[in-house]
């Protein structure tokens, strides 16, 4: 490893970082994270803080999960890689596909298509949705519906169904045939409706109107996050996903649940679809499947959808899609170990308990700091704080103040993520009561500088 002077001198000089302006990052080099343990991270200067971000919504079992590490080492020694394209497979991928179908049998998931991560899983689901309709002879079903404020990765398909302009504008034109309906976002919505149940009905009505306008027989699928993550942790009313499921079923539209964040315990259940009592046609997953110890993802397909593929002819039923690292043996081994450890620790229960503590603490901070416009969460360990410079006009907090606040929060003992004028949190599901209190204390100190 190069010495400290080399690392400081070259930090952000040759590496472009995701989701940031390269010139700004170069002038304000990022923290160098050197090590991590449990729910804490330590930077190159020796500062140890609670990781309120969980890496990036992903380190569900924390940083010290030895069973995952050992599974990776063992698999590296035995078979570090082999292709899963037609003609070959590997033991851990076979076992993992079985375990996942057992784990999500309540959602009627029956098949797995393994990927390298969340964006790959979303891309896979969109492609399979179009292909499904072609198998059924419905060649006009090519369009996609999604929610504004939604986030579905950065591939062209995922970016096209994304509902946030900052992930879209610089890369347009994107995939044609993608249409967005209002998000069930009580703090800001075109209906000026703050009642979550009423807002859910209005959004469903808007979706029904868009379907009728586009023509039901032109739409392949609707994709949504059970709880919107990067858009600001937007929690819908409990009726929303069910009603969207019913609307999709009525018009023969597939429902894709983007469970990349909400899967594997983060929201107090093993997946967001189960949390809201919905059976989607496909589920996209990644992040918590290995707790990010290895890049890995999956697109799960329901039994009904799978049978149509398997009974399809040799042309339309053939899956002409895949990745070099699909069903990677090391990733599959890591996922098996992670799932087993997640179940042993019952992290979904821990996430529910600690999530309630975090959310109640945020509500108290809202009472104290008048520039907190909205606090969202209350369903596991996903939380968002929306900051405004004018509470009456809901004017978003400026970037300069957001930078100052986040820096002070880190200095005070917690890492959080800034998304526009939102502060987003998704700490490891093993986080302790004391560590949640430390995050809340750090937030309070950060807010106190304004």
C-alpha angles and dihedrals in degrees: 000000000000118000126263095264091055093049094049093046094049100037106130092350096109101012123079110209124217120254099014143090106263093218093050092047091049091053092044105035116208125248112275106229108207106175144354139201131182105328097337135090129200124209129214091267091058098255111147118200138166110265102234090175100054089225092293106337087301120087093087098159095040130243101292103063102138096182091063092047092049092047090054092049093047093049092046088057094047104037119347093183146349133163121262094199113127110305103037141049139159139240101249092049091053092048093045093051089054094047093049093049089051092046093051100034087115087067090046092245109163110165139041131212108190123217141171096258149319100306090050091049092052092047089051093051093051092049093046091048092058091044092051091060092047089054087055092049094251097128094162093066100096106120129099133212124203141157128271110246088031123134122206105163135273108282114110093260094046093043089051093057092041112113101209122087096215090069093045118033100072091049102046140161090064132174110320121233098045117130131182132213127199118283119239088246109149096193095055125017137133092248095058086228120150098176105097097209093048090046091051090056092048092051092048089050090051089051091050090050092050091049091053091047095049093039119253091241091062098057121091103182150346116224126196142159111238085227116015109239118181090029089071108286094285110188115201125212111273090251097056104081092043092053091048089050090054092047092051092048091050092056100036092250119147118237117220116194110206099213096165090120102019097050126098103030107310097122098041095272132069089256140003093243090060090045090060096034097246133140108209125192093237136012124203116207141174134123102062093038088085097007083245092290086126129015104255140140144167140210107211119204127202122244093249094052093043093054092056090055093046092049094043124109122269093264108042094031095052112105105225093181136090148116134247088242098043109137091004105191094224092049091048091050090049091050093050091052092044094050092048092049092044090054093045092052092041089223091176089066093046091049090053094050097043091041090059090050092050094047094049089049091051091051089055090051089053089057090053102041113053095199092066100102099180141002119203133185133066094149108093123301101335117105138164133191119197114205123202134183092212117035095196096049094033089229108181116248112257121254094243092060092043089056092049092048095048091048091052091047090054091047088052095054113277139086114219133170124244115211109179104300093341129095110214128198134188108154123184112289089237092062113136130233090251092051092051088052089052091053090050092048091050091050091051091052091046093052092047093070091074 
